[in-house]
Structure formats: structure tokens, C-alpha cells
Amino acid sequence: EEEGWDNPVEFGGITQGYILFDDVFIPAERVFMAGEFGYSLKAVMNFISSYRSAIGGCVAGQGDVMVGASALIARANGLHEKVFRDKLVQMMINNETTFGMGIAASALGRRHPSGAWIPDALLSNVNKVHVGTLPYETKRLAQDIAGGIAETGCVPSYKDLKSPVYGEKLVRYLKANTDGENRARIARLVEWLTLGAGVPGCMHGGGSPDGAKLVINARSDLKGFIELARKLANIEEINMDHSINQNISFN
């Protein structure tokens, strides 16, 4: 069992709750769909549009903590955060990208006849793809800034650091620009955020990026984009039906 600052966040991490139905009676007026499978796609799309826009703010908030933790561990290690300014700024850009995409998807959404607000499906799914990639770069940069003390498991355990036999020596040897205990605390936080339970469900939370790309492809007007380029280039349509590739044989 983790003790003390080995578990740097008292409440957090990823947990799931399960509701198990065992011979439950549901009144007819509480049944929203009973065989109307034709509405399934709309129901799912309305859900993922809301979820995939909101998750941008979720990971941005976690990313803000990573920026702060990275600056703190740099100071604790004896390096000014200016040394890592470019990396810290990139982390901030990643955070604001997903946050901004979520806002854009909501702002360009529509009001459902029920009164609910449904975010824009295209932008929501673009946000989902960013959420499945950018936070991991932010975590990599946090580990880069922190150095080996936070990324390779070099921090002694809380139990060892509190040992009456050798704990005082360990704390003394961990001292850098701050005392050993503070350095251990912030190193554990970076570790928790980038390697442990603090890692959010970015990749598949709200669905996979590949699923989002299918929606993006379906919602984007590729033919319209081609027509714009064709008119600007002042050329006729290029028909793939007579492509030279049809003459290539692999026999």
C-alpha cells in the first residue's frame, strides 16, 4: 500500500462505477426506446458530440497541473524554468488547443428541439483526435523537464525516507535547490501525472480516435474541397476512372 506522498493526490485517478440490474422492473413511461433502433445512430452522435467537446477541457485542466508541476520540479532540481521555456510553452499550446476546440465545438453547435444544446459534430470529433495525441506529448515534456528523479523511479519510497535508521540521510542526499522532502513530493506528483493513476483516459475516453476520424471523414466535404482547388487551378475534372494505375498489373 502506498503511504504518504508516494500517493501524492489523496482523491483522484481513474475509477469506474458499475450498475448491475438484477430482476429490475422499469415502468413503461421510463422506457425511452423499445425497438426503435433507427434512432440509435442519432442518439450516439448526440452523446459523442457533447462528450468529445467537453473532454478537451478535462485534459487541458490536467495539463495545466503538469505545466505547474514541471516548473516546480525544475526549480527543485536547481534549474530556472526559463531553461525549459520552449517546452513549457508547447505544453501550454497543447492544453489550449484541446480547450479551444471544445469551446469552438460548443459555440458552433445547435439547439435540439428538446432544448438541449448539441455541439458541432465535426469539431467535437476533431477535438477527440487531438485529445488522443496532445496530452501524451505534454506528459513526455513533463518527464523531460523533470529528469530521471521523476521519470525513472529514482525517488526512494515514503517509508524509506521516513526510516529512523537511514531516512534522514536519504532526505539529505536528495536535497538540491530545495530540501529533500519537497523534492520527493513534487517528483512523485510528476510521476503520478505521467506514469501512474493520474494518466487520464485520453486515448479511448469517449471513443477511439479512429472512430472520430470516421465521423470527420463523413462530415467533411472532400468533393467541395476538390472543386475549390479545381477552380483556382483552372483545370477540368480529373477522373480517376481512367487512371493510369488501372494499367498496372501485379501478376
BELKASUL-V972876 format. One record per backbone hydrogen bond with DSSP energy under -1.0 kcal/mol. CO is the residue of the C=O (numbers start at 1). NH is the residue of the N-H. Records with the same first field share a line. If there is no record, write none. Layout:
CO->NH + NH
This chain:
3->6
4->7
27->30
28->31
35->37
36->39
37->40
39->43
40->44
41->45
42->46
43->47
44->48
45->49
46->50
47->51
48->52
50->54
51->55
54->57 + 58
55->59
56->60
57->61
58->62
59->63
60->64
61->65
62->66
63->67
64->68
65->69
66->70
67->71
68->72
69->73
70->74
71->75
72->76
73->77
74->79
75->78
76->177
80->83
81->84
82->85
84->88
85->89
86->90
87->91
88->92
89->93
90->94
91->95
92->96
93->97
94->98
95->99
96->100
97->101
98->102
99->103
100->104
101->105
102->106
103->107
104->108
105->120
106->109
110->118
112->115
116->112
118->110
120->124
121->125
122->126
123->127
124->128
125->129
126->130
127->131
128->132
130->133 + 134
133->137
134->138
135->139
136->140
137->141
138->142
139->143
140->144
141->145
142->146
143->147
147->150 + 151
148->152
157->161
158->162
160->163
163->167
166->170
167->171
168->172
169->173
170->174
178->176
179->183
180->184
181->185
182->186
183->187
184->188
185->189
186->190
187->191
188->192
189->193
190->194
191->195 + 196
192->198
196->199
200->202
201->205
204->207
208->212
209->213
210->214
211->215
212->216
213->217
214->218
215->219
216->220
220->222
221->225
222->226
223->227
224->228
225->229
226->230
227->231
228->232
229->233
230->235
239->242
240->243
243->246
244->247
245->248
